[in-house]
Amino acid sequence: MFRNAPFFHAKIGSLLLLAIGGLQFLLWGIFLRTVVGLHATWLVNSATHIWGSRRFATRDDSTNNFLIALLTFGEGWHNNHHAHPTSARHGLRWYEIDMNWYGIWALKALGLAKQIKLAQ
């Protein structure tokens, strides 16, 4: 029925933002959000393989980077992720701020998330 079903919601959202607030809403609500999200992902996948500290001896060059972790809500604890790839929590120490984990923890506390895997 919908050949481009994955993009259907994005198209509807774009049209709504354009109708409600014009080009400014569309630029801020769709394009800037997408650009920032993609750059944050690329930052994690590039910079944390160059700069940072290594807690675990993994078979790659992944590192933990505090500044990138702050910018990406915890994804900068990349060496922790490579050492424990199925763990929902990347910030394994008390000082490793991991906003994504805090969100998952809140969903678990509300009974909305189950079967969460953590590093042993």
Number of C-alpha atoms within 10 A of each C-alpha: 4 7 7 8 10 9 11 12 11 12 13 11 15 19 13 14 19 16 12 12 10 12 13 11 16 19 15 12 15 15 13 12 11 13 11 11 13 11 11 18 14 12 17 22 15 12 17 24 18 13 14 20 16 16 13 15 13 14 8 10 15 29 26 29 24 19 13 21 22 16 13 19 18 24 30 32 32 28 26 24 22 19 18 18 15 13 17 16 24 29 23 16 8 7 8 17 20 22 18 17 18 14 11 17 17 13 13 14 11 9 9 10 12 10 6 12 12 13 14 6
